[in-house]
Amino acid sequence: MSVPDESEPSAATPLLAPVEGVPPVLDTAAEISAAAARLAAGTGPLAVDAERASGFRYSARAYLIQLRRAGAGTFLIDPIPVTDALGPLADAINGLEWVLHSADQDLPGLAELGLRPARLFDTELGGRLAGFERVGLAAMVERLLGHALRKGHGAADWSTRPLPADWLNYAALDVELLLELRDAVAAALDEQGKTDWAAQEFEHIRTLDPPAPKAERWRRTSGIHTLRRARQLAVVRELWTARDALARARDVAPARILPDAAIIAAAAAEPRSIAQLRTLPVFGGPRQRRYSREWLAAIERGRTLPDSDLPPLTQPFDGPPPVNRWERRDPAAAARLTRARAAMAELSTQHAIPVENLLAPDLVRRLCWDGLPDYETVEPSAVDGFLKSGGARPWQRELVVPRLTAALPPSD
């Protein structure tokens, strides 16, 4: 099977600005309607990108949308002032094939605006399936198209207005070569016989339901592992909840309201007055002093919670326990997982596809832990049924079911 050779980087031509120049930002209903008409008159797939303000805003909304289509050109759209005027744009583009890089990052925010593709091609995911080790947009454009993209503003605060000229140049470049990249990735997939596999993956991403909110998200507070008492965890939970409500109301990233380190410090110290609270790092600063009463009230709620309502020290598992505990709790399951992982690694090498793209690692763990009623005699149909119920696509099951069926029964 032919896979991309990435051992020697190619000499790339710098692409510092869009060939046609940076287009103006469209932010009126009339401009959106005119852009929609031009896009509808274009041909072929539609290159799509969106810029968010992760790390700055609470929401995952798109603050800039970049579109490019053959025969139409590139468009930069500010959706914030025209959220209710995007109907003509949706009518023009929702029936097209969209080309995105890491589509799962942008599709949810675009869907909130009523923009949803009829078909999808994800160049990043396609690159993984084609065996590329480096699948960032710039790396793939350089390798496949011979151009070096000007990068550097992906983590910027795209809710800033007006947007700086160099940011807009960066944004336009993100779709400048995306259609050409799509064709190059499609050719690599076709050469390796993976076109249908990729199509199944793209459709899976396109139709994926929004993830359910994770339970007890407050337990992801950085540094929480340093706390040893349930009462301290209760304080963390109350401070986290208060911060989350404030962040949501202000559309500000929670860490910019109150850093995790401050929450952990307050849970460890359990201050009982505003004066004591303000002696702690961060809480004494000018930006935090106006919220002192809210933070102290949250701490007091955690401090006075009845013992029966305190959170357990460890989060209940939804599924198998951590792998490092398998050997002690179920040696047979640990042995199954070792054999299954070896089989998956062999398949990964054979087909030049990352293990995690062959099959979700969590699904492999669940299969090995307690996914089947009988591991003495494992039937392919049982393995296939379990993987199908877990969302595995047909191409994945076709590859992995024979290997996992052979790996699961006890060794002789």
N, C-alpha and C positions, 0 to 999 in steps of 0.2 A: 504494500500500500504506500503510495507516494505521499509524503508529508512535507510541509514547508521546511526549507533549510534556513535556519536563523543563526548559523554559526558565525557568519561574516556580515556585519552591517553594511548596507549599501551606501554609496555617496548620494546624499539626498539634496535636492534643490530647495532652499528655504522658500516657503510661501508666507510672506509677511502681511499680505493684505488680499482681500478678494479681487479676482481679476476684473470684475465689473465695478469695483468700489464698494464701500460700505453703504448699504441702503438706509434710508431714513427710518426712524421708528414710527410705526403706525399706531395711533391711539385715539382715533375718532371712528364713529360708525360709518361715515362716508368712505374713509380710507380702507376700512375692513371690507366693505362691500366691493370696492374697486379691486382690492387684492384678491378677493374670492373669485371674481370674474376672470382675472388673469390666470390664476391657478387652475381654474376649471378648463381654460383654453389650452393649458400645457399638455404635455404628453408624458407617459410613463409613471414610474413610482414617485413618491413624494418624500424628500429628505426632511426629517423632523428632529428638532432638539428643543429643549426647554431649560431655562436657568431658574433655579430656586434660591432660597436664602437660608439653606441649612446651616445651623449654628448661630443664626441671627434671629430667625422667626420661629414661632411655634408651629405654624402651618407648613404644609408641604406644597403650597400653591405655586404655580408657575408665575414668575415675575417678568419673564421674557420668553417669547416663542419664536423660534427660527424655522423657516420653511424654505425649501428650494425644490423647483421642478423644472425639468427640461422645457424650453419654450416659454417659460414664465419668469425665471430668475429667482432671486433670493428676497425674502421678506422678513423683517423684524417687527414683531407685534408686541406691544405692551398691553396685556390683557386686563390689567387692573381697572383702567377707566372705561373699558368697553365690555365688561363681563356679560352684560345683558344684550350685547349687540353682535355676538359671535355666531348667530344663527346662519347667516350667509356663508361664513367660512366653513362651518360644520357641513352644510349642504354640499359645498364644493370639494371637500377633502375626505369626508368620512367614508366614501365609497372606494377610496384608493388603497393601494399597497403603500404602507408607510415604511420607511427605512430609518431605524434608530440605532444608536450605539448604546448598549445597556438599557434596553427598552423598559425593563421593570422599574427603573428609577424614575422615568418621566411619565409613563402611561397613567398612573393614578391621578396625578395633578392635572393632566390634560383631560381626563375623563370628567373631573369635577367641572370643567368648562364646557362639557358637551362634545368634546372632540375625541372620537374613538375610531380606530382604523378597521377597515373591512378585512385587510390582510396585513401581515407583518413580516419584515425581514430585519433581524437583529444582527448587526455586523459583529458585535462583541461576542455574542453567543455562537454565531457562525464560526468565528475565529477559533473559539475553544474546541468546537466539534471538528474543525479542520486540522487541529493539532498545533496551533500556534502557542508558543510559550508566553509571548508578550501580546496581550490583547487590548491594551489601551488604544484609544483612537489615534494618537500621534504615532505610536509604535507601528500600528498596522498600516497607516497611510504611508509611512516611510518605507516599510518593507515591501508593500504591494504596489504602491504608486510612485515611489521615488521622490516624495515631497516631505519636507520637514515643516510641520505646522507650528505656528507661533502659539504657545500656550501660556498659561499663568494666572488666569482669573477665575478658574472653576469654583474656588472656595470663597469667592467674594460675596459681599452682601448685595444681591441683585434686587433687593427692595429699594436700594438707593435711587433717588431721583434728583436731577437728571442723571442718566447713566453716562459715565465717562466715555470719551471717544475710543480709547484703547480697549475698553471692555466690549464695546459694540463691534469693533474689528475682530476681537477674539470670538465673539458669538457668531458672527457671520462666517468665519473660517470653519466653525464646527460643522456646517452643512455644505461648505464649498465643494468638498470632494466626496461627500458621503454616498452619492449615487454611483460614482465610479468605484468606490470601495465595495459597495454592494455587489457589483458585477464581478469584481476580482475574487471576493469571498465565495460567491456562488460558483465561479469556475473551479476554485479549489475543492469545494464540496462535491461538485459533479465529478471531478477527476478521481476522487476517493470513493465514489459511490455512496455518499452520505446526504444527497439532496433530500431524500424522503425523510431521513432522520431529522435533519434540520427543520424541515417543514412542520413536522410534528411538534418539535420543541417551540418553534415560533408561535404556532397556534395555541399551544399550552400557555405560553406567556400572555398572548393576546386575550385569552378568555379566562384568565385566572381571576378568581374572586379576590377582593381585598382581604388581606390577612385579618383574622380575628384579633382583637386587642389581647395582648399577653396578660395573663393573670399576675397579680402582685408585682407590677412593674417597679414599685419602689424598692424591691430587693436588688435591683440592678444598680443602686446607688454606689458609686465608686468608693471603696474603703469600708463597706459594710462588714466585710469579713473580720475587721479588727474589733468589732463589738461582740461581747460575750453574753449579755443578759437580754432576756425577752423585753424587759422594760425599755432598754435602750432602742431595741428594734421598733417598739411602739412609737417612740419619739421620732425616729427616722420616718416612719410611715406617716405620721401627722404632719411633719415639716414638708415631706415630699408632696403630700396631697395639697397642702396650702400653697406651696410653690407652683404646682401644676395648674391649679385653678387661676392663680394670678397670671401665670405665663400665657394660659389660653385666652384669658380676657384681654390681655395686652398684645397678643400675638408676638411674643418675644420668646426666644429660646430659653428653656428653664434654667440652664446653666448661667445665663446672663442675668437672671433674676437673683439666684442664690447658688453658688457653686456647691457641688457635692461635698467637698472637703469641709465647708462650713456646717452642713447638716450633720456630718459625722462628729465634728467637734462639739456641736451643741448637744447631740445625743449622749456623748461621753461625759460632758460637764454637767448637764441638767441644771442650767441656771434657773433661779427662782424669782428673779427680778429683772427689770429692764437694765438696771445698772450692771448686774452681773452678766447679762447677755452681751452688753456692749463691750465688755472686756475681752470677748472672744474674737479671734481673727475674723475679719470681714464685717461682722455685725456692728462694729463701732464706726464703720465708714459712713460718709455722708449719704450715700445712695441707699444704705440699709436702715439708717436711723428712723426714717419715716415709716418703716414697716415693723418697727420693734414690737409693737403691741400684737400684731398678727403672728409674728414668729413666737413670741412668748406664750400666746394663747395656744398655739399648736403644741409647744413643748409641754404645757400644763395638761393638755388633753392626754398626751401620751403618758405623762408622769402619774396621772390619777386614774388611768383606765383600770377597771376591775381585773383582777388576775385571770378570771375566766375568759376575758376578751383579748388577752395578750397574744401576739402572733407567735407561732412556734419558731424555735431557733433555726430550723431548716425548712426550706420550702418543700411541700409534698411533691413527689415526682409524678409527672404525667407521662408514664411510659417507663422504659428501662432505667435503672439507676446508673450513675456514672460508671463508665467502663472499668475504672480502676478498682471498683468494688465487686466486679463480676466473679473473679476467681474465688473469693471468699464466700459469696452468697450462692453462686451456682456455677461450679467448675465446668459442668457439661456445656452450659451456655457460653462460657468464656472460650472453651475449645471450639465450639461452633463458629463463634465470631472470628477467631484466629484463622480458621480454614476459609471462611467466607471472604475475609479481607484479602487473603492470599489469592483466591480465585478472581476477585475484582481487580486486584493489581495486575494479574496476568492479562485480563481482558483490556485493561487500560493501556498497557504496553502494546498489545496486539493491534488495537484499533486507533492508537494515538489520540485517545480521548481522556480527559481528566476523570479520575474515579468518581468525583462528585457529580459529573455530568452523565456518567453511565447509570447511576442510580443514587438517589438521595441517601447519604450515609445514615440518617436517622431511620430510614425504612429498613436498611440492612440490619441495624441494631435491633429494631423491633421484631424483625423476622427471626433473628437468632435467639432473642430472649424468651418470648412466649408466643410467637406468631402462629405456630402450628400445634395441633393437638398431639401429634405423634412424630417424634424425630427419629424413631427407629427405622420406619419405612416412610420415606419422603416421596410423595408423588409430584411430578411436575405440575399437574393441574392445581394442586394445593398451593404450591409456591407461586404459580402464575396468578391464581385468584387473590392471594394475599397482596401481592405487589400491585395488581390492578386496583384493588380497593384502596391502596395507599397512594394512588395517583400516577403510578409508573406508566409511561407511554408504551404503545405496542412495540416500537423498535427496541426499547430498553429491555422489555420482557423477553423478546426473541433472543437477545444476546445473553442475558444473565440467567434466565431460568435454568438452562441445562447445567451451567457451572454451579449455581447455588444448590440445585437439586443433588448434585454429586457431593457437594461439600458439607451439607448439613447432617447427614446421618453420622453416628459415632464411627470413629476410625477402628479398623480391625486391630 
